[in-house]
Amino acid sequence: MDYRVALDIYKGPLDLLLYLIQENEVDVYDIPVATITDQYMRHLEIIKILDPNIAGEFLVMASTLMEIKSRMLLPKPERVEEEEEEGDPRIELIRQLMEYKKFKEAAAALAERRREQLERFGRGSRQKFEGMDEEEEDLEVSEVSIWDILSAFDRVMRQTLRLKPATIVDRDVPVREHIESILRMLRLEAVITFLAIFRRCEDRIEAIGALLALLEMTRARVISLEQAAKGA
């Protein structure tokens, strides 16, 4: 597929790792490397399709995770507690994650202050979309991150495509057609589920096309995404 989505906000390997750690509700100082690595690799497969320009950075982190996973599987000789901590292959990764987390929280605080300033002095004119009223226009799509979308997509693919026979098809459906298809669904129902969009897809290629359409529509604020609850 020639169409590619360049993410508006840079989301690097550390951001994905931090997201997976938070989603699994585990301690950043005691990362379950095997679980996190498996989930990271599934996200990487999708990233390579969406934005191959940044895939290289994620591949480097994937190699690091695989190395740490291999080292943690090796038999460990008996050591005193201090020596075990020093020899933990996760230490450097944890240090990087904590540094990234600190800067991310600082950036979020600055963004919140900017939002408050805009609310105080007015946001000026904003582009309106047909069929959206003032209340709908104020919906915050940023509450659903790119990683939330990719995680939901991964779950849907594992739930739906595994039930369908593997087929090889020769078709290249433009992203615009997927966008029009989603808009037709929204004309029938004001709110549709993430699963409903992909349930109709016959194979992974068609599903990727629908995902690209969904990301493009979200980026353009034609639609808004909401997550009712964790894992929904």
N, C-alpha and C positions, 0 to 999 in steps of 0.2 A: 504494500500500500504506500503510495507516494505522499499522502497527507501525513503531516507530523504536527504534534502539539508541543510548542515551546512553553514551559511553565513560566507564568508571569513573575512569580516569586521563587527565588532560588531555594531549592530543597535538596540538600546534600545527603550523603551517606549517614552522617551523624544524626541528622534530623530524623531519618527513617529509623535508625537504631533506637533513638530516644522514644519515638512513637511506639515502636514494638514493645519496648520495656514497659511503658506506661499502660499499653493495652493489655499486657499480660499480668499487670499489677505485681511486678517483681521488684526487688531491691536492686538499684543500679550498682550497688557494691557486691552483689552476688548474682551476676547475670547467668541464667541458664543457657549457656552458649548453644547447645544442640538445638533447642526449641527455637531460639531467636534466629539462628543461622538458617534453618529450614524455611521459616517465614520470610526472612530477608531474600532468600533465593527466589521465592515465588514472586515477590514484588519486583525483583530485578528483571525477571522475564518480561513483565509488563512494561517496565521502564525502558527496556531496550527497544520496544516497539514505539512507545510514545515519543521518546526524545533520545535518539541514539547519540546525540552530541554530548550528553552528560553521562552516558552509560559507562564510559571508561572509569570515571571516579568511583562509581558503585562497584565495578568489578574489582578494583583495588581493595576496597573494604571487604568484598566477598572473599577474596584470597586471604585476607587477615583473619576473618572469622573462621574459615576452614582450617587455617594453621592452628589457631587457638583451640578449636574443637579437637583436632588431632592430638595436640599436646596434652589436653585434659583427659583424653582417653588412655594415655600411656600409664602404666603402673607407677605409682608414686612411692618412693622409699620413705621410711619413717624419718621424720624431721621434727625439730622443735617448732612451736607455733610460729615464732618470728621468721624462721627460715621458710616455712610453707607460704607465708604471706608474701615474702619477697620473691618467691619462685612462682607465684600465681601468674599465668600467662595473660590474665585479663587486666592486670594492673594498669598498663599503659593505655589500653582502650578506655578503662574507667576514668582515668585522668582526663582524656580528651573529651569524653562525654560530659563530665562535670564542668569543664571549661565552656563547652558549647552551651550547656544548659544555663549557665550563668549569663552568657551574652544574649541568649535567646530571651530570657526573662527580662533583661534590661531593655531589649528592643521592644518587647511587648508593652512594657511600662511606658516607653516613649510614644508608642503608637496610641496607647490609651489617652495619654495627655493631649496628643494631636487631635484625637476624636473629640475630646471634651472642649478643646478650643474651637473646633469647627462648629460644634453644637452651640457654643456660646455666641459666636459671631456670625453664624449662618453659613450654610454650605454652598450658597450660590445656586446657580442653575444646574440641574442634572438632566441627563438625557432620559426621556420617558419612552417607554415601550408601549405599543398598542395593547390595550386590554388590561393595563396595570393602573390601579388607583394609587393614591398617596400612601395608604397604609401598606399595600403590597410593595411599594417602591422602597420602603424602609427596611425590608427584610435583610438580615445579615447572612450572606452566603459564606462568609469567612469562618463561621462556626463549624462548618464541615471542611476539614482539610483535604488536601490532595491524597494524603495517606488513608484517610477514612474512605475516600472514594475507591482507591485501589484495593483496600482490604475488602470492601463490600463486593467489588468486582471479582476478586479471587474466590470469595465464598460462593457467589452466584455461579461462577464457572464450574466449581467442584460439585455444586448441587445439581446443575442442569445438564451440562454437556456430558457428564459421565453416564447419563441415562440415554443418550442418543448414540446411534451407531456412527463410527468413524467414516466419514466420506471425504472424497477429494473432489472439490468443485473448482471450476474455472470461471470466476466472476470477480469484478472489481466494482463494487457499489460505491459511488461517490458519497462523501460524508454529508453533502447537502441533502441527499435522499434520506439518510438516517435522521437528519435534523427535521425534515418535513414529516417523517413518520412519527417522531416523538411529539411534534406539534399537533398532529392529527389525534394522537392519544389524549393530549391535554385539552383539546376542544371537546372531547367526549366526557372527560373527567378532569376537574380542576386540579386534583391531587392524584398522582400515581406513585406506586411503589417502585423502588429501584429494581426489584425482582421482575416486575411486570415488563419493564423495558427490555430485559434480556431473555425472558422466557421464550419469546417468539423467535430468537436467533437459532439458526440451523447448525451453525458451526462456530469455531473460535474466530475465524476471519470476520464473520458478520458481527460477532459480539464485540470485537475490537473496534470495528467501524462505529457501532452504537456508542461505545465508550468515548471515542474521539468526538462524536457529535455532542454527547452530554457535557464533556469538558469545555468544548467551544461555546455551547449555549450558556454554561455557567460563567465562563470568563466574560462573555458579552452581557451578562446579567439579563438575559432573556428569560431565564428560569432561576429559581432559588432552590437550594437543597437544605433539607432539615433532617436531623437525626433524632428521632423520638426518644431513643434510649440507647445505651451502650450495646453494640452488637446488632442493632436493628437494621 
